[in-house]
Amino acid sequence: MPYIRESIITTVNKAGGVHIAPIGIIAEKDGWVIAPFRPSVTLDNLAEVPFAIANYTDDVRIFAGCLTGRKHWPTVAVDGFPVPRLKAALAHSVLEVESVDDDGMRPRHFCRVVQEETHAPFTGLNRAKAAVLELAILVSRLGMLPRDKIEAEIAYLSIAIEKTAGEGEKEAWDWLMQRVGDHLSGEDASGEDARG
Ligand SMILES: Cc1cc2nc3c(=O)[nH]c(=O)nc-3n(C[C@H](O)[C@H](O)[C@H](O)COP(=O)(O)O)c2cc1C
């Protein structure tokens, strides 16, 4: 299996409208593959403007927020490139699309890194952040999973939340759990499908 870096991808359309989405970028040779499922705004934007920024952030509210309708996170311009980065990025890579391998369902955009920058220190691993990331992935796949699997995963992940979460992790967890609750009670109108 390839190495995957969970990042927040920023892209723009031709009009300069910014879109942000959690995407796992896949290590390949000396670059990274962005593989958005069809249809998606990220996919459309890459066709219009073949640059993306992989934002590396430890603010898990951004992962949880994007999956629960909270998509407006501050961005700042990056000199010399059309796509802005997340203000909350500890570091970023500017990726330029070099080639596209389109299988019809999940086109693989091979990108090379054209610029990288660090903005703030990485302050260490945290189990609650990892648990929120796992719950975000689970939420992006709710429609595919049986109830007992969802409940078993949440029971395990919630141990790390109870033991190690700060305010940001609790907030992100609650946003995602609201979505899980809606799904299990049959009220999930998000239309979220299987991604990740
Ligand atoms: C950690 C994580 C990784 C993800 N990786 C991918 C991915 O590689 N490809 C994809 O299409 N969606 C991925 N998703 C789901 C997308 O973030 C989500 O479906 C998003 O809405 C993409 O569509 P958009 O570009 O229209 O916003 C991931 C979600 C999470 C939480």
The ligand as an SDF file (V2000), in Angstrom:
LIG
                    3D

 31 33  0  0  0  0  0  0  0  0999 V2000
   -9.0480   12.2520    5.8160 C   0  0  0  0  0  0  0  0  0  0  0  0
   -9.8940   12.3080    4.5670 C   0  0  0  0  0  0  0  0  0  0  0  0
   -9.3460   11.9460    3.3280 C   0  0  0  0  0  0  0  0  0  0  0  0
  -10.1070   12.0120    2.1540 C   0  0  0  0  0  0  0  0  0  0  0  0
   -9.5510   11.6650    0.9540 N   0  0  0  0  0  0  0  0  0  0  0  0
  -10.2940   11.7640   -0.1790 C   0  0  0  0  0  0  0  0  0  0  0  0
   -9.7280   11.4190   -1.4570 C   0  0  0  0  0  0  0  0  0  0  0  0
   -8.5680   11.0200   -1.5770 O   0  0  0  0  0  0  0  0  0  0  0  0
  -10.5200   11.5780   -2.5600 N   0  0  0  0  0  0  0  0  0  0  0  0
  -11.8240   12.0520   -2.4730 C   0  0  0  0  0  0  0  0  0  0  0  0
  -12.4960   12.1950   -3.4960 O   0  0  0  0  0  0  0  0  0  0  0  0
  -12.3600   12.3440   -1.2830 N   0  0  0  0  0  0  0  0  0  0  0  0
  -11.6460   12.2280   -0.1460 C   0  0  0  0  0  0  0  0  0  0  0  0
  -12.2130   12.5290    1.0700 N   0  0  0  0  0  0  0  0  0  0  0  0
  -13.6230   13.0080    1.1100 C   0  0  0  0  0  0  0  0  0  0  0  0
  -13.6950   14.4550    0.6260 C   0  0  0  0  0  0  0  0  0  0  0  0
  -13.0840   15.3510    1.5290 O   0  0  0  0  0  0  0  0  0  0  0  0
  -15.1280   14.9250    0.4330 C   0  0  0  0  0  0  0  0  0  0  0  0
  -15.8850   13.9900   -0.2600 O   0  0  0  0  0  0  0  0  0  0  0  0
  -15.1520   16.2320   -0.2970 C   0  0  0  0  0  0  0  0  0  0  0  0
  -16.4400   16.7140   -0.2520 O   0  0  0  0  0  0  0  0  0  0  0  0
  -14.6120   16.1710   -1.7380 C   0  0  0  0  0  0  0  0  0  0  0  0
  -15.4900   16.7230   -2.6530 O   0  0  0  0  0  0  0  0  0  0  0  0
  -15.3990   18.2480   -3.1050 P   0  0  0  0  0  0  0  0  0  0  0  0
  -14.0850   18.4930   -3.7730 O   0  0  0  0  0  0  0  0  0  0  0  0
  -16.5840   18.4060   -4.0300 O   0  0  0  0  0  0  0  0  0  0  0  0
  -15.5810   19.0620   -1.8280 O   0  0  0  0  0  0  0  0  0  0  0  0
  -11.4680   12.4520    2.2410 C   0  0  0  0  0  0  0  0  0  0  0  0
  -12.0180   12.8010    3.4880 C   0  0  0  0  0  0  0  0  0  0  0  0
  -11.2490   12.7230    4.6370 C   0  0  0  0  0  0  0  0  0  0  0  0
  -11.8620   13.1080    5.9570 C   0  0  0  0  0  0  0  0  0  0  0  0
  1  2  1  0
  2  3  1  0
  2 30  2  0
  3  4  2  0
  4  5  1  0
  4 28  1  0
  5  6  2  0
  6  7  1  0
  6 13  1  0
  7  8  2  0
  7  9  1  0
  9 10  1  0
 10 11  2  0
 10 12  1  0
 12 13  2  0
 13 14  1  0
 14 15  1  0
 14 28  1  0
 15 16  1  0
 16 17  1  0
 16 18  1  0
 18 19  1  0
 18 20  1  0
 20 21  1  0
 20 22  1  0
 22 23  1  0
 23 24  1  0
 24 25  2  0
 24 26  1  0
 24 27  1  0
 28 29  2  0
 29 30  1  0
 30 31  1  0
M  END
$$$$
